Amino acid sequence: MVRKTMISSPLNGEVKPLNSVNDQVFASGALGKGVAIEPVSGQVYSPVSGKVMTLFPTGHAIGLLSDDGVEVLIHIGIDTVQLNGEYFSPKVKQGDQVSKGDLLVEFDVKKIQEAGYQTITPVIITNTNDYLDVLETEKPTINQNDDLLTIIA
């Protein structure tokens, strides 16, 4: 019996293939399958109901474990760890239970770009190998809470 789990979009923006990201670790799929989103606004919402497993102190990356076992990594921007948390405002902390649609992090798209960083945001299923496949949306643009990834188990 094939089971499908939908992962919603944590952001509003333009959907890009993961291999187009200017970072080899993400682009190669080494961390898992997923997509990237070029955000049009600076809010990240939980794409699943579950638990905040990892929240980098800098606020630029968050790892979630959904109630049904899917591990989701949301990495805001490329090399943005170097901003040391500037322009990022986490709204949750590690260990928090979250519901799909809860605000996780706010960030200043314009200021991050002005500082010389890309804001393209990989959304990756880090336990991809636990599933038969991870399918990406066909939509070129996406709104928060739209279906982004389909997990096939």
N, C-alpha and C positions, 0 to 999 in steps of 0.2 A: 504494500500500500504506500503510494507516494504521498508525502505530506508537504504542503507549501506553507511557508511563513512569510508574511509581508513585512518589510522594513520600510518605514516611511522616511521622507526626506526631513533632515534636521534643519534645512535652510531653504530660503528662496533664492533661486539663481539659475544659471546656465549649466546644464549637465555636460560634462566632458569625459571622454574615456580616461581610465586611470593611467594608461600608457602615455598620455599626453602631458602628464605632470612632470615638471622640471626637477625631479628628484628620483634617482635611480631605484632607491629602496621601494618607493611607492609604485613607480612606473613599471617595475619588473614583476610586480605581484608578489614579492617576497613576503610581505606581511599578510597577504590574502587577497581575494577578489573584492572588487567594489567599483566605485565611480568617484569622480571628483566633481565638485560644484564650485563655480565661480559665483560667490555670493553677491547679491544686490542689496542686502541689508545685514546689519551686524548682530543678529541674534541666532543662537543655536538652540534648537528645541530637541527634547528627547525623541528619538525615532521609535522607541520601544518602551514598554513598562518593564522595570527591572531595577537593578542596583548599579550605583556608580562604583566601579571597581578601581579605577585609576583616574585621578585628576592631577595633572601636572601642576606644581606650585605656580608656574607661570601662567596657567589658565589657557594655554594654547592647544591643549589636547586633552581629550577625555575618553575613557574606556568604560563601556557599559556591558553588563551581562543581562540579557533579557530574561524574563520569567521562564521562557521556554529554551534557554541555553545558548542563544546566539550571542557571540561576542562582537561588539561593534566599537570600532575606533573612529573617532572624529578628530581630525588633525587640522586646525585652522591655520591655513597658510603654509608656506615653505620656509624653513629656517627661522620661523618666528619665535622659537625658543630663545633666540639671541636678543629679543626685546625685553627679556627678564620680567614678563608680566605687564609691561607698559601697554596700554590700550586694550587690555583684557580684564573683564570683570566677571569672575565665576559667581553663579547664583546657587550652586550646590557644593557639597563637599564629599570627599571620598567616604563611601559607606552609606550614603543616602539612598533611600528607596525613591524612585521616580516613576511617574506615570507618563505614558506616551503623550507628547505635547507640552510637557513641563519645560520652562525656560531653564537652560543649563548654563549658558555663558553669553555675555554681551561683549562685543568687540567693535572697535572703531575702524571700519573698512578704509576710510579715507586716510586716517593718520598712519595706519600700517603701510599702506601703499606709498604715502609720502616719505616714510622712513626707508623705502627702498625694498620692501618685501612684497611677494606675491600673496594674495589672499585666497587663491584657489584651495579648496578644502577637500582632501581625500576622505571618503567615508568607506571604511574597509571592514569586511567580516574576517576577523583575525583567526577564527576557527573554521575557515573555509573547508579544510580537509575533513571535517566531521560530516560534511554534506555531499550529496550527489552533485549539486551545482549551485551557483549563485548567478542569477540572471539580472541584468540591468534593465532599467526602464528604457523605452524607446523615445521618450519625450525629450526634446531639445532644451526646454526650460521646465522648471519645476517649482512648485510652491511647498512650503513647509506642510507636512502631514500628507502630501500626495505619496502614492506608492513609488518607492525608489528602487528597491532590490527585492527579488523574490528568492527565498531560500528553499531549495528542493531537498527534501530528506527522504 
